Amino acid sequence: MSANFNKVILMGNLTRDPALRYSHSNMAICKVGVAVNRRYQNSQTQEWVEKATFVDITIWGKRGEAFHKFHKRGSQALFEGRLELDTWD
């Protein structure tokens, strides 16, 4: 099988206010952090456990400008896009 598929849907609360900046070519770049919670029952203690995963998201262009205008820290948001792994030293 040679086909690849890269799609993700996340819903969670914003961990910080969206940060908007522009590239040299005047392209809007909106950076935001989101916390996605997972709730499950511990099989040994039978207690409910909540675990958060923190994800950094980049929104490009007009969508980024609109997102920045209407959202703030603590807002709930739904994201659909693709995963891209960034690495740095």
Secondary structure, DSSP 8 states (H G I E B T S, - for coil): -------EEEEEEESS--EEEE-TT--EEEEEEEEEEEEEE-TTT--EEEEEEEEEEEEEHHHHHHHHHH--TT-EEEEEE--------
